[in-house]
Amino acid sequence: MQDIAQLLAIVERKYQFDQQHKWGGAHRYLDDIKKEVDEVEEELPRERWCFLEDELADILWNYLNAMNALQHQNKITIESVFARAYRKYEQRVSAIEGDESWQAVKQRQKQQLQQEFEKQPTVVASQIRD
């Protein structure tokens, strides 16, 4: 997991570089993820595993850069995304191991997410920073 920390450090260096140069923001990285997923799908039937790993690395790179950009915009924190992912999928896997359906736990989580959203303070449009 040390590689993740090192990769995040490179992502931050790229963010700092981007601030001095023309950059498309988080949306650019999200658009690139869509393209990279297509490239992963193209590699699967070819069975060129090193190329597949390389394309998956591109998805990870763009995903981490999108999260970092959103973190700098004070929209999220990378740690909170990882923590939310852990909780979410720990609940789902535990549920299916206990013979509950994936869909049932997913539906319950969506309801909990809606309740969490409803408890958020209201944001006035002028307070939103891009």
C-alpha positions in Angstrom: 0.0 0.0 0.0 3.0 2.2 0.1 2.6 2.6 -3.6 -0.7 4.3 -3.1 0.8 6.9 -0.8 3.6 7.5 -3.3 1.2 7.7 -6.2 -0.9 10.3 -4.3 2.3 12.3 -3.8 2.8 12.3 -7.5 -0.8 13.3 -8.1 -0.3 16.3 -5.8 2.8 17.3 -7.7 0.7 17.1 -10.9 -2.0 19.3 -9.4 0.6 21.9 -8.4 2.0 21.8 -12.0 -1.5 22.1 -13.4 -2.1 25.3 -11.4 0.6 27.0 -13.4 -0.5 25.7 -16.8 -3.7 25.2 -18.8 -5.8 22.6 -17.2 -9.3 21.2 -17.5 -10.0 20.5 -13.9 -11.7 17.4 -12.4 -14.0 17.1 -15.4 -11.0 16.5 -17.7 -9.9 13.5 -15.6 -13.5 12.2 -15.4 -13.7 12.3 -19.2 -10.4 10.5 -19.5 -11.6 7.7 -17.2 -14.4 7.0 -19.7 -11.9 6.7 -22.5 -9.6 4.5 -20.5 -12.4 2.1 -19.6 -13.0 1.6 -23.3 -9.3 0.8 -23.7 -9.5 -1.7 -20.8 -12.4 -3.4 -22.6 -10.3 -3.6 -25.8 -7.4 -5.2 -24.0 -9.4 -8.0 -22.3 -9.9 -10.3 -25.3 -6.3 -9.7 -26.4 -5.0 -11.3 -23.2 -2.0 -8.9 -23.1 -1.9 -8.6 -19.4 0.9 -6.0 -19.2 -1.2 -3.7 -21.5 -4.3 -4.4 -19.4 -2.4 -3.4 -16.2 -1.2 -0.3 -17.9 -4.7 0.7 -18.9 -6.0 0.0 -15.4 -3.2 2.2 -14.1 -4.5 5.0 -16.4 -7.9 4.7 -14.8 -6.5 4.8 -11.4 -4.3 7.8 -12.3 -7.3 9.8 -13.6 -9.5 8.7 -10.7 -6.9 9.9 -8.1 -6.4 13.1 -10.0 -10.1 13.8 -10.1 -10.4 13.2 -6.4 -7.4 15.4 -5.7 -8.8 18.2 -7.7 -12.2 17.9 -6.0 -10.4 17.9 -2.6 -8.6 21.1 -3.5 -12.0 22.6 -4.3 -13.1 21.6 -0.8 -15.8 19.3 -2.2 -14.5 16.1 -0.6 -11.5 14.6 1.0 -9.7 11.6 -0.5 -9.6 10.0 3.0 -13.4 10.3 3.3 -13.9 8.7 -0.1 -11.7 5.7 0.9 -13.5 5.5 4.3 -16.9 5.6 2.6 -15.9 2.9 0.1 -14.6 0.7 2.9 -17.9 1.0 4.9 -20.1 0.6 1.9 -18.5 -2.5 0.6 -17.8 -4.1 4.0 -21.5 -3.8 4.6 -22.4 -5.3 1.2 -20.0 -8.2 1.3 -20.9 -9.0 4.9 -24.6 -8.9 3.9 -24.2 -11.4 1.0 -22.0 -13.6 3.2 -25.0 -13.6 5.6 -27.5 -14.6 2.7 -28.9 -11.1 2.3 -29.1 -9.9 -1.3 -26.7 -7.3 -2.7 -29.7 -5.3 -3.9 -31.3 -5.3 -0.5 -28.3 -3.8 1.3 -27.7 -1.5 -1.6 -31.2 -0.1 -1.3 -30.8 0.3 2.5 -27.6 2.2 1.9 -29.3 4.5 -0.6 -31.9 5.3 2.0 -29.2 6.0 4.6 -27.4 8.2 2.0 -30.6 10.2 1.4 -31.0 10.7 5.1 -27.4 11.9 5.4 -28.0 14.3 2.5 -31.1 15.7 4.2 -29.1 16.5 7.3 -26.5 18.5 5.4 -26.6 22.2 5.8 -28.1 24.1 2.9 -25.6 25.6 0.6 -26.4 28.9 -1.0 -25.4 29.1 -4.7 -23.0 32.0 -3.9 -21.1 29.7 -1.5 -20.3 27.1 -4.1 -16.8 27.3 -5.3 -15.6 25.6 -8.5 
